[in-house]
Amino acid sequence: MLSVKELSFTIIVGLIMILGLGSGVARADRLKDVMKIAGVRDNQLIGYGIVVGLNGTGDGTGGRDITSQSIRNMLSRLGVTLPQKLNIKPDNTAAVMIHATLPAFSKVGKTIDVTVSSMGDAKSLRGGTLLMTPLKGADNQVYAVAQGNVIVSGFGAQGSDGSSITENIPSAGRIPNGAIVEQVIDTPFGSRKDIVLNLNQPDFTTSKRLADVINKSIGPGTAYSIDSGSVSVSAPMDPSQRVAFISMLENLTMTPAEGVARIIVNSRTGTVVIGKYVHVLPAAVSHGSLTVTITEEPTISQPAPLSGGNTVVVPRSNLAVEEKADPMFVFNPGVSLDEIVQAVNEVGASPSDLVAILEALKAVGALRAELVVI
């Protein structure tokens, strides 16, 4: 069980006191920090290839067939025909999957980083070289080609007696600037009369404030809220003017609306984060714990003289029950966040006990907040 000090720290560390609790000063954010432009997005790419030049750490029994077939296909495209009966041992080769992210507005010739991961039973990709591999998008079109030396941060070692040690993940690595963009992905950025701004955290109040800030800075009627997550803005069609217009929008400032009252509970780590506007209606809570202790004290039983009996060990169990006498505490109307934390700490509740208390308060309708368990 956590101490009172540890529990208090666990709760308060995520309180976003952070949220200006008690400061009374509203924080203005740049528009570029609270929204994204519709259509301006990254795209994921994926490809299949082979890594060669490994020092005997390539695909073994598990991935031998697919890797051998990949080698045959590659050599066939290069004009080399191998006899069907030839047994290829790909100990120095590994079949891999390659994935990368193609940023928005990437141009032909731009280089991007790629990640290489073994899909067979290769022990390590350290020292390997990825051969030319096309990277495709969701539409099955090739947008980049990857090739280069794989950089692996992990390593592994194995002794002759079967003992082994592994640090990080040696079967995956990266190739910085390992892919060259071969095709441009069109975006609707310059094809529409208006620009749609999508909020990172949808909220009706924030959406209205965003439209109001733009209308006040640029002119009435320039922007209007579509819904809680999007705002439409009229923009010039000329590309150079549109870029300057977006630059001006990004640097405007506004005060986003504060989030709903919410409590986040991480069931794995026991971390509890309580939002600023959480409050509790009048309620009484009793917190206690029951401890049952069982100890075994075997005793020796001697037979009566001349009875012909045998000495035996007789088990004896001692049972003790202790109930912790924690007092009942009361939440008054309009109780603040500080009072909630203080009341829970006074009874020395562990994170699991705190979750039980919060769930009980939610069940009786006294907790005015959304309780989210992750």
The 8 nearest C-alpha neighbors of each residue, nearest first, counted from 0:
[[1, 349, 2, 348, 350, 347, 6, 351],
 [2, 0, 5, 349, 6, 3, 350, 4],
 [1, 3, 5, 4, 6, 0, 347, 349],
 [4, 2, 6, 5, 344, 347, 7, 1],
 [3, 5, 7, 2, 6, 8, 1, 344],
 [6, 4, 2, 8, 7, 3, 1, 9],
 [7, 5, 9, 3, 8, 4, 1, 2],
 [6, 8, 4, 10, 5, 9, 11, 3],
 [7, 9, 5, 11, 6, 10, 12, 4],
 [10, 8, 6, 7, 12, 11, 270, 5],
 [11, 9, 271, 7, 8, 12, 272, 13],
 [10, 12, 14, 8, 13, 9, 7, 272],
 [13, 11, 8, 9, 14, 10, 15, 272],
 [14, 12, 272, 11, 15, 10, 273, 9],
 [15, 13, 11, 16, 273, 12, 272, 274],
 [17, 16, 14, 18, 13, 19, 12, 274],
 [17, 15, 18, 20, 14, 19, 11, 13],
 [15, 16, 18, 19, 14, 20, 13, 12],
 [19, 17, 15, 16, 20, 275, 14, 274],
 [18, 20, 22, 17, 16, 21, 23, 24],
 [21, 19, 16, 18, 22, 17, 275, 23],
 [20, 22, 23, 19, 16, 24, 18, 17],
 [21, 23, 19, 24, 20, 25, 18, 16],
 [24, 22, 21, 25, 19, 20, 26, 18],
 [23, 25, 22, 26, 19, 21, 20, 27],
 [26, 24, 23, 27, 254, 19, 22, 255],
 [25, 27, 254, 24, 28, 253, 255, 19],
 [26, 28, 254, 253, 252, 25, 29, 255],
 [29, 27, 252, 253, 254, 30, 26, 32],
 [28, 30, 252, 31, 32, 250, 251, 249],
 [29, 31, 249, 32, 33, 251, 252, 34],
 [30, 32, 249, 29, 33, 34, 250, 35],
 [33, 31, 30, 29, 34, 28, 249, 35],
 [32, 34, 30, 199, 31, 198, 29, 28],
 [35, 33, 198, 199, 197, 31, 32, 30],
 [36, 34, 197, 196, 37, 198, 31, 199],
 [35, 37, 196, 39, 195, 197, 38, 34],
 [36, 38, 195, 39, 196, 197, 35, 194],
 [39, 37, 187, 40, 186, 188, 36, 195],
 [40, 38, 37, 36, 103, 186, 188, 41],
 [41, 39, 103, 38, 42, 102, 37, 36],
 [40, 42, 102, 103, 101, 100, 43, 39],
 [43, 41, 101, 100, 102, 44, 40, 136],
 [42, 44, 100, 99, 101, 136, 41, 45],
 [43, 45, 136, 99, 135, 98, 134, 100],
 [46, 44, 98, 134, 135, 97, 99, 136],
 [45, 47, 134, 97, 96, 133, 135, 98],
 [48, 46, 96, 97, 95, 132, 45, 49],
 [49, 47, 95, 132, 94, 96, 46, 130],
 [50, 48, 94, 93, 95, 129, 130, 51],
 [49, 51, 129, 93, 128, 92, 127, 130],
 [52, 50, 92, 128, 127, 53, 91, 49],
 [51, 53, 127, 91, 128, 54, 92, 126],
 [54, 52, 91, 127, 51, 55, 56, 126],
 [53, 55, 56, 91, 52, 126, 57, 90],
 [54, 56, 91, 90, 57, 53, 92, 89],
 [57, 55, 122, 123, 54, 121, 53, 90],
 [58, 56, 121, 90, 92, 91, 93, 55],
 [59, 57, 121, 93, 120, 62, 90, 63],
 [60, 58, 63, 61, 62, 90, 120, 57],
 [59, 61, 63, 62, 58, 120, 64, 119],
 [60, 62, 59, 120, 63, 119, 58, 64],
 [63, 61, 119, 58, 64, 60, 65, 59],
 [62, 64, 66, 60, 59, 58, 65, 61],
 [65, 63, 67, 66, 62, 68, 61, 60],
 [64, 66, 68, 67, 63, 62, 69, 94],
 [65, 67, 69, 63, 68, 94, 64, 62],
 [68, 66, 70, 64, 69, 65, 87, 63],
 [67, 69, 71, 65, 70, 66, 64, 72],
 [70, 68, 66, 72, 67, 71, 73, 65],
 [71, 69, 67, 73, 68, 72, 74, 66],
 [72, 70, 68, 74, 69, 73, 75, 67],
 [73, 71, 75, 69, 70, 74, 68, 76],
 [72, 74, 70, 76, 75, 71, 69, 77],
 [75, 73, 77, 79, 71, 76, 72, 70],
 [74, 76, 79, 72, 78, 77, 73, 80],
 [77, 75, 73, 74, 78, 72, 79, 71],
 [76, 78, 74, 75, 79, 73, 72, 80],
 [79, 77, 75, 76, 74, 80, 73, 81],
 [78, 80, 75, 74, 77, 81, 76, 71],
 [81, 79, 75, 78, 82, 74, 71, 77],
 [82, 80, 83, 79, 71, 85, 75, 74],
 [83, 81, 85, 84, 80, 86, 71, 79],
 [84, 82, 85, 81, 86, 80, 71, 87],
 [83, 85, 82, 86, 81, 87, 80, 71],
 [86, 84, 82, 83, 87, 81, 88, 67],
 [87, 85, 84, 88, 83, 67, 82, 89],
 [86, 88, 67, 89, 85, 63, 70, 68],
 [87, 89, 90, 86, 67, 63, 91, 59],
 [88, 90, 92, 91, 87, 58, 67, 63],
 [89, 91, 57, 55, 92, 88, 58, 56],
 [90, 92, 53, 57, 55, 89, 52, 54],
 [93, 91, 51, 57, 89, 50, 90, 53],
 [94, 92, 57, 58, 50, 49, 121, 95],
 [93, 95, 49, 66, 118, 117, 48, 119],
 [96, 94, 117, 118, 116, 48, 49, 47],
 [95, 97, 47, 116, 46, 115, 48, 117],
 [98, 96, 115, 46, 45, 114, 47, 116],
 [97, 99, 45, 114, 44, 113, 46, 96],
 [98, 100, 113, 44, 43, 114, 112, 45],
 [101, 99, 43, 42, 44, 102, 41, 98],
 [100, 102, 42, 41, 43, 99, 103, 105],
 [103, 101, 41, 105, 100, 104, 42, 40],
 [102, 104, 41, 40, 105, 39, 101, 42],
 [103, 105, 106, 102, 184, 183, 186, 185],
 [106, 104, 103, 102, 183, 109, 107, 101],
 [107, 105, 109, 183, 108, 104, 180, 182],
 [108, 106, 180, 181, 109, 182, 183, 105],
 [107, 109, 180, 179, 106, 110, 181, 105],
 [108, 110, 180, 107, 106, 179, 105, 111],
 [111, 109, 179, 176, 178, 180, 108, 177],
 [110, 112, 176, 178, 177, 179, 113, 109],
 [113, 111, 176, 175, 177, 174, 178, 99],
 [112, 114, 99, 174, 173, 177, 98, 115],
 [113, 115, 173, 98, 97, 172, 99, 174],
 [114, 116, 97, 172, 171, 173, 96, 95],
 [117, 115, 171, 95, 96, 170, 118, 97],
 [116, 118, 95, 170, 119, 94, 171, 96],
 [117, 119, 95, 94, 116, 96, 120, 62],
 [120, 118, 62, 117, 121, 58, 94, 61],
 [119, 121, 58, 61, 62, 122, 59, 118],
 [122, 120, 58, 57, 123, 56, 119, 93],
 [123, 121, 56, 170, 120, 57, 169, 124],
 [122, 124, 170, 169, 56, 125, 121, 57],
 [125, 123, 170, 127, 169, 126, 53, 171],
 [124, 126, 151, 123, 127, 150, 169, 149],
 [125, 127, 53, 124, 52, 149, 128, 148],
 [128, 126, 52, 53, 51, 124, 125, 50],
 [129, 127, 148, 50, 51, 147, 149, 52],
 [128, 130, 50, 146, 147, 49, 148, 51],
 [129, 131, 146, 132, 49, 50, 128, 48],
 [132, 130, 146, 145, 144, 129, 133, 48],
 [131, 133, 145, 144, 48, 130, 146, 134],
 [134, 132, 144, 46, 143, 141, 145, 135],
 [135, 133, 46, 45, 143, 141, 44, 144],
 [136, 134, 141, 140, 44, 139, 45, 142],
 [135, 137, 44, 139, 138, 140, 43, 141],
 [136, 138, 139, 135, 44, 140, 43, 42],
 [137, 139, 136, 140, 135, 141, 44, 142],
 [140, 138, 136, 135, 137, 141, 134, 142],
 [139, 141, 135, 138, 136, 142, 137, 134],
 [142, 140, 135, 134, 143, 133, 136, 139],
 [141, 143, 182, 181, 135, 180, 134, 140],
 [144, 142, 180, 181, 134, 179, 141, 178],
 [143, 145, 133, 178, 179, 132, 134, 131],
 [146, 144, 178, 132, 177, 131, 133, 179],
 [145, 147, 131, 129, 130, 177, 178, 132],
 [146, 148, 129, 128, 177, 149, 174, 130],
 [147, 149, 128, 129, 127, 174, 150, 126],
 [148, 150, 174, 173, 128, 127, 172, 151],
 [149, 151, 173, 172, 174, 148, 152, 125],
 [152, 150, 172, 125, 153, 169, 149, 171],
 [153, 151, 150, 169, 154, 172, 167, 168],
 [154, 152, 169, 167, 168, 166, 151, 155],
 [155, 153, 169, 166, 165, 167, 152, 168],
 [154, 156, 165, 164, 166, 169, 157, 153],
 [157, 155, 164, 163, 165, 158, 154, 162],
 [158, 156, 163, 162, 161, 164, 159, 155],
 [157, 159, 162, 160, 161, 163, 156, 164],
 [158, 160, 161, 157, 162, 163, 156, 164],
 [161, 159, 158, 162, 157, 163, 156, 164],
 [160, 162, 159, 158, 163, 157, 156, 164],
 [163, 161, 158, 157, 160, 164, 159, 156],
 [164, 162, 157, 156, 158, 161, 165, 155],
 [165, 163, 156, 155, 157, 166, 162, 154],
 [164, 166, 155, 154, 167, 156, 163, 153],
 [165, 167, 153, 154, 155, 168, 164, 169],
 [168, 166, 153, 169, 165, 154, 152, 155],
 [167, 169, 153, 170, 171, 166, 154, 152],
 [170, 168, 153, 123, 154, 171, 151, 124],
 [169, 171, 123, 124, 168, 117, 122, 116],
 [172, 170, 116, 169, 115, 168, 117, 151],
 [173, 171, 151, 115, 150, 149, 114, 116],
 [174, 172, 114, 150, 149, 115, 113, 175],
 [173, 175, 177, 149, 113, 112, 150, 176],
 [176, 174, 112, 177, 173, 113, 111, 150],
 [177, 175, 112, 111, 110, 178, 174, 113],
 [176, 178, 174, 175, 112, 145, 146, 147],
 [179, 177, 145, 144, 111, 110, 176, 143],
 [178, 180, 110, 143, 144, 108, 109, 181],
 [179, 181, 143, 107, 108, 109, 182, 142],
 [180, 182, 143, 107, 142, 179, 108, 183],
 [183, 181, 142, 107, 180, 184, 143, 141],
 [182, 184, 106, 107, 185, 105, 181, 142],
 [185, 183, 186, 182, 104, 105, 103, 142],
 [184, 186, 183, 187, 104, 188, 103, 38],
 [185, 187, 188, 38, 184, 39, 189, 104],
 [188, 186, 190, 189, 38, 191, 185, 39],
 [187, 189, 186, 190, 38, 39, 191, 194],
 [188, 190, 187, 191, 238, 236, 186, 241],
 [189, 191, 187, 188, 192, 236, 186, 193],
 [192, 190, 193, 189, 187, 188, 194, 236],
 [193, 191, 234, 236, 233, 190, 194, 235],
 [192, 194, 233, 232, 191, 234, 231, 195],
 [195, 193, 232, 231, 233, 196, 234, 192],
 [194, 196, 231, 37, 230, 36, 232, 197],
 [195, 197, 36, 230, 229, 35, 37, 34],
 [198, 196, 229, 35, 34, 228, 36, 37],
 [199, 197, 34, 228, 200, 201, 33, 229],
 [198, 200, 34, 33, 201, 197, 35, 228],
 [201, 199, 198, 202, 228, 33, 34, 197],
 [202, 200, 228, 227, 198, 199, 203, 206],
 [201, 203, 227, 205, 204, 206, 228, 200],
 [204, 202, 227, 206, 205, 207, 201, 226],
 [205, 203, 207, 206, 202, 256, 208, 227],
 [204, 206, 208, 255, 256, 202, 207, 203],
 [205, 207, 203, 209, 204, 208, 227, 224],
 [208, 206, 210, 204, 209, 205, 224, 211],
 [207, 209, 211, 205, 210, 206, 212, 204],
 [208, 210, 206, 212, 207, 211, 205, 213],
 [209, 211, 207, 222, 213, 223, 208, 212],
 [212, 210, 208, 214, 209, 213, 215, 207],
 [211, 213, 215, 209, 210, 214, 208, 216],
 [214, 212, 216, 210, 215, 211, 217, 222],
 [215, 213, 219, 218, 211, 217, 221, 216],
 [214, 216, 212, 213, 218, 217, 211, 219],
 [217, 215, 213, 214, 218, 212, 251, 211],
 [218, 216, 214, 213, 215, 221, 219, 212],
 [217, 219, 214, 215, 221, 216, 220, 213],
 [220, 218, 214, 221, 215, 217, 222, 213],
 [219, 221, 222, 214, 218, 223, 233, 232],
 [220, 222, 233, 214, 219, 232, 218, 217],
 [223, 221, 232, 210, 231, 220, 214, 213],
 [224, 222, 210, 231, 230, 225, 232, 221],
 [223, 225, 230, 226, 206, 207, 210, 229],
 [226, 224, 230, 229, 223, 231, 227, 228],
 [225, 227, 228, 229, 224, 203, 230, 206],
 [228, 226, 203, 202, 201, 206, 229, 225],
 [227, 229, 201, 198, 226, 197, 202, 206],
 [230, 228, 197, 225, 196, 226, 198, 227],
 [229, 231, 224, 196, 225, 195, 223, 232],
 [232, 230, 195, 222, 223, 194, 224, 196],
 [233, 231, 222, 194, 193, 221, 195, 234],
 [232, 234, 193, 221, 194, 222, 192, 231],
 [235, 233, 193, 232, 192, 241, 236, 194],
 [234, 236, 241, 237, 240, 192, 233, 244],
 [237, 235, 238, 192, 241, 234, 189, 240],
 [236, 238, 240, 235, 239, 241, 189, 242],
 [239, 237, 241, 240, 236, 242, 189, 235],
 [240, 238, 242, 241, 237, 243, 244, 236],
 [239, 241, 243, 237, 242, 238, 244, 235],
 [240, 242, 244, 238, 235, 243, 239, 237],
 [243, 241, 245, 239, 244, 240, 246, 238],
 [242, 244, 246, 240, 241, 245, 247, 239],
 [243, 245, 241, 247, 242, 246, 240, 248],
 [246, 244, 248, 242, 247, 243, 249, 241],
 [245, 247, 243, 249, 244, 248, 242, 250],
 [246, 248, 244, 245, 250, 249, 243, 251],
 [249, 247, 245, 251, 246, 250, 244, 30],
 [250, 248, 31, 30, 246, 247, 251, 245],
 [249, 251, 248, 247, 29, 30, 252, 246],
 [252, 250, 248, 29, 249, 30, 247, 253],
 [253, 251, 29, 28, 27, 30, 250, 254],
 [252, 254, 27, 28, 255, 29, 212, 209],
 [253, 255, 27, 28, 26, 256, 25, 252],
 [256, 254, 205, 253, 257, 28, 208, 27],
 [257, 255, 205, 204, 258, 254, 202, 208],
 [256, 258, 255, 259, 205, 18, 254, 204],
 [257, 259, 256, 260, 261, 202, 274, 276],
 [258, 260, 261, 257, 276, 368, 369, 274],
 [261, 259, 368, 276, 277, 274, 369, 258],
 [262, 260, 369, 368, 274, 259, 370, 273],
 [261, 263, 273, 370, 272, 274, 371, 369],
 [262, 264, 371, 272, 271, 372, 370, 261],
 [263, 265, 271, 372, 266, 270, 371, 373],
 [266, 264, 373, 270, 269, 267, 268, 372],
 [265, 267, 269, 268, 264, 373, 372, 270],
 [268, 266, 265, 269, 270, 373, 264, 372],
 [267, 269, 270, 265, 266, 264, 350, 271],
 [268, 270, 350, 266, 265, 267, 271, 351],
 [271, 269, 265, 268, 9, 264, 272, 10],
 [270, 272, 264, 10, 263, 269, 265, 273],
 [271, 273, 13, 263, 14, 262, 10, 264],
 [274, 272, 262, 14, 261, 271, 263, 275],
 [275, 273, 261, 260, 276, 277, 262, 14],
 [274, 276, 277, 273, 260, 336, 20, 18],
 [277, 275, 260, 274, 278, 259, 336, 261],
 [276, 278, 260, 368, 275, 274, 367, 336],
 [279, 277, 367, 334, 335, 333, 276, 366],
 [278, 280, 366, 365, 367, 334, 333, 281],
 [279, 281, 365, 332, 282, 333, 366, 331],
 [282, 280, 331, 332, 330, 279, 365, 283],
 [283, 281, 330, 329, 280, 365, 284, 331],
 [284, 282, 329, 328, 330, 327, 285, 281],
 [283, 285, 328, 327, 329, 286, 282, 356],
 [286, 284, 327, 326, 328, 287, 283, 325],
 [285, 287, 325, 284, 327, 326, 346, 288],
 [288, 286, 325, 323, 324, 285, 289, 322],
 [287, 289, 323, 322, 290, 286, 324, 325],
 [288, 290, 322, 321, 323, 291, 287, 320],
 [291, 289, 321, 320, 322, 292, 288, 323],
 [290, 292, 320, 319, 321, 289, 293, 318],
 [293, 291, 319, 318, 320, 290, 294, 317],
 [294, 292, 318, 317, 319, 291, 316, 295],
 [295, 293, 317, 316, 296, 292, 318, 315],
 [294, 296, 316, 315, 297, 317, 293, 314],
 [297, 295, 315, 316, 298, 314, 294, 317],
 [296, 298, 314, 315, 313, 295, 312, 299],
 [299, 297, 313, 312, 314, 296, 300, 315],
 [298, 300, 312, 311, 313, 301, 297, 310],
 [301, 299, 311, 310, 312, 313, 298, 302],
 [300, 302, 310, 299, 303, 311, 309, 308],
 [303, 301, 308, 309, 310, 304, 300, 306],
 [302, 304, 306, 305, 301, 308, 307, 309],
 [305, 303, 306, 302, 307, 308, 301, 309],
 [304, 306, 307, 303, 308, 302, 309, 301],
 [307, 305, 308, 304, 303, 302, 309, 301],
 [306, 308, 305, 309, 302, 304, 303, 310],
 [309, 307, 302, 306, 310, 303, 305, 301],
 [310, 308, 302, 311, 307, 301, 300, 306],
 [309, 311, 301, 300, 302, 308, 299, 312],
 [312, 310, 300, 299, 309, 313, 301, 302],
 [311, 313, 299, 298, 300, 297, 314, 310],
 [312, 314, 298, 297, 299, 311, 300, 315],
 [315, 313, 297, 298, 312, 296, 316, 295],
 [314, 316, 296, 297, 295, 313, 317, 298],
 [317, 315, 295, 294, 296, 318, 314, 293],
 [316, 318, 294, 293, 295, 319, 315, 296],
 [317, 319, 293, 292, 316, 294, 320, 291],
 [320, 318, 292, 291, 293, 321, 317, 290],
 [319, 321, 291, 290, 292, 322, 318, 289],
 [322, 320, 290, 289, 291, 323, 319, 292],
 [321, 323, 289, 288, 290, 324, 320, 287],
 [324, 322, 288, 287, 325, 289, 321, 290],
 [323, 325, 322, 287, 326, 288, 286, 321],
 [324, 326, 287, 323, 286, 346, 327, 285],
 [327, 325, 324, 328, 285, 286, 346, 287],
 [326, 328, 285, 284, 286, 325, 283, 329],
 [329, 327, 284, 283, 326, 285, 330, 342],
 [328, 330, 283, 282, 331, 284, 327, 281],
 [331, 329, 282, 281, 283, 334, 332, 279],
 [330, 332, 281, 334, 329, 333, 280, 282],
 [333, 331, 281, 280, 334, 330, 279, 282],
 [334, 332, 278, 335, 279, 280, 331, 281],
 [333, 335, 332, 331, 278, 279, 338, 330],
 [336, 334, 338, 337, 278, 333, 339, 277],
 [335, 337, 339, 338, 340, 277, 278, 334],
 [336, 338, 340, 339, 335, 341, 334, 342],
 [339, 337, 341, 335, 336, 340, 342, 334],
 [340, 338, 336, 342, 337, 341, 343, 335],
 [339, 341, 343, 337, 338, 342, 344, 336],
 [340, 342, 338, 344, 339, 343, 337, 345],
 [343, 341, 345, 339, 344, 340, 338, 346],
 [344, 342, 340, 345, 341, 346, 348, 339],
 [343, 345, 347, 341, 346, 342, 3, 340],
 [346, 344, 342, 347, 343, 341, 3, 348],
 [345, 347, 344, 348, 343, 325, 342, 286],
 [348, 346, 344, 345, 3, 349, 343, 2],
 [349, 347, 352, 346, 353, 343, 344, 350],
 [348, 350, 352, 351, 0, 1, 353, 347],
 [351, 349, 353, 269, 352, 354, 348, 270],
 [352, 350, 354, 353, 349, 355, 269, 348],
 [353, 351, 355, 349, 348, 354, 350, 356],
 [352, 354, 350, 356, 351, 355, 348, 349],
 [353, 355, 357, 351, 352, 356, 358, 350],
 [354, 356, 352, 358, 353, 357, 359, 351],
 [357, 355, 353, 359, 354, 358, 360, 352],
 [356, 358, 360, 354, 359, 355, 361, 353],
 [359, 357, 361, 355, 360, 356, 354, 362],
 [358, 360, 362, 356, 361, 357, 355, 363],
 [361, 359, 357, 365, 366, 363, 358, 362],
 [360, 362, 366, 358, 364, 359, 363, 365],
 [361, 363, 359, 360, 364, 358, 365, 366],
 [364, 362, 360, 361, 365, 359, 366, 358],
 [363, 365, 361, 362, 366, 360, 367, 280],
 [364, 366, 280, 360, 279, 363, 361, 367],
 [367, 365, 279, 361, 360, 368, 364, 278],
 [368, 366, 278, 279, 277, 365, 369, 260],
 [369, 367, 260, 261, 277, 366, 370, 262],
 [368, 370, 261, 262, 260, 371, 367, 259],
 [369, 371, 262, 261, 368, 263, 372, 264],
 [372, 370, 263, 262, 264, 369, 373, 261],
 [371, 373, 264, 263, 265, 266, 370, 262],
 [372, 265, 264, 266, 371, 263, 267, 370]]
